[in-house]
Amino acid sequence: MSRKLKIAVLANLKKNAPKFDDLSDDYWDDLDSEKTPEAIIAAIQQGGHEAVFYEGDLSVVDKLRANRPDLVFNICESHFGDSRESQIPALLEMLRLPYTGSRVLTLALCLDKPMTKRLLNWHELPTPAFQTFENENETLDDDMIFPLFVKPAREGTSVGISSKSIVRDEKELREQLRFVFQTYKQTALVEKYIAGREVTLGIVGNIGGFSARRLPQRLYGTRRRTPGDLDDIRAGGLLFLPPMEVDLKPYQQTEGIYTNRLKTELAEQITYLCPAPLSREQMEELNWLTAAVFRVCGCHDFSRVDFRLDENDNFKPYILEINPLPGLTPIISDLVIEAAAVNISHAELVNRVLDAAIRRHGLL
């Protein structure tokens, strides 16, 4: 066991979020309730360390200077800006304080879905064809064939996702683009809609050895993997959690997809299939792709990758996005559900993330 450390837990509580008249109802759905940092603190204490909570706003700088921790457990989403998830880590780096999770560049990159997809395309990792829109009158590219999927470019927790996100003609496309621009005041991402099952896969730990943001050359352009290929991504330090699938059958008529409403309001009512019913070959490919995305995006300590399995192409997996700052709310967060499926408690999951950061920062 590592030595006893003083840990500061930083989060943004929904109750402390700024309030404005023109904010959408789901604007702060990324933020946490008090029970999340409370559970994380309890887990850290159970692991033998000290822990204290601070709200992740500008006041935290003086608090961290006055009570300098050995390590920060960061789950801050922050409030405003295109790269808001990277704001607290940037402050922590200015204060020369080590922290859990991915660093500034990765958090900024992965919050911007179009930029992430450009990186995935460069690495020949499968992601749906896409186009970005800055206004509703831009011309749709010739290769973008309906149905399409429309969402805000820089949101998480399915913010802005509803049954209307699937658009089947120009009229629906323009209406949904208008909704994104008016409601979220940001770029709209339009993707080819992949009909099929949606699964998510979490990982904890770090890629062992040299982890340049590039895959070995011989692995480009291949879909079938061999067991040795995972070693080539230097994935020996990663724990792959079982893939999770949301049972959408009861909601086909009302939602049809994993909407923001399902992920927030109905999170405790829906059925999660974990492990998802997949073949061994499918699971191995999802593990490989998850490790590849984790590597090329430069992630650390924990992440979650979302996939769609194309029912019109032999269930080929397409990468929708990577979340380098996945939720850790007890019981309902995807990563927590996946961990529970292999008998890893919330406390153990938190300490696995913490231990990965402790080892990475050399704080043993």
Secondary structure, 3 states (H helix, E strand, C coil): CCCCCEEEEEECEHHHCCCCCCCCCCCCCCCECCHHHHHHHHHHHHCCCEEEEEECCCCHHHHHHHCCCCEEEECCCCCCCCCHHHHHHHHHHHCCCCECCCCHHHHHHHHCHHHHHHHHHHCCCCCCCEEEECCCCCCCCCCCCCCEEEEECCCCCCCCCCHHHEECCHHHHHHHHHHHHHHHCCCEEEEECCCEEEEEEEEEECCCCCCCCCCCHHHCCCCCCCHHHHHHCCCCCEEECCCEEECCHHHCCCCCCCCHHHHHCCCCCCCEECCCCCCHHHHHHHHHHHHHHHHHCCCCEEEEEEEEEECCCCCEEEEEEEECCCCCCCCCCHHHHHHHCCCCCHHHHHHHHHHHHHHHCCCC
